[in-house]
């Protein structure tokens, strides 16, 4: 398998556990006891598919974009998708899919369980795809759990829908963050001005987010 980093990457996430389902020879990854990803192996223990739970629209978009992503192997075809273990899906796209699956299932847990798991959350998980630091937001932990934990369905988005920036970045383009997009800062970001901010304050905020996403901390 070309994606040898998967196990270390998933086990580094808060609350993740794994087991081996002998009957199917799958290595399964859980959050709060619920399955969100699995490495499916053949009789010779060679990985064949990485099977991942996703929002139906995200899975459909990715299957149209990549021939090596198919409906879930021996799983529900609407909610699960399988990536060929030796296919041409790039590491960053697969990483984004795994992140999405983790947050999707995490968000399905009880509030008490989520708080228990996220009590050890790292600061990196609080950075949204648009570069905002959810930890600095006055709404965080009050009326909003943060962009990543909510899969973009934050308090200011339309009810039941993800933020347009999240949809564009994670679902339409398969990026981990807007920092991978050559259009940053795009019109979507420039249209998100907080009415309580002056134009000068807003542009300074946008500049900070861009530098954060590009990895330039010299101006912080």
Secondary structure, DSSP 8 states (H G I E B T S, - for coil): ---TTHHHHHHTSTTEEEEEETTTTEEEEEETTEEEEEEEE-TTS-EEEEEEE--HHHHHHHHHH-TTEEE-TTS-TTTEEEEETTSS--HHHHHHHHHHHHHHHHHHS-HHHHHHHHTT--GGGGB-TTS-BGGG-TTBTTTB--TTTTTT--TTS-TTS--HHHIIIIIIS--SSGGG-TT-S-HHHHT---TTS-HHHHHHHHHHHHHHHHT--TT-
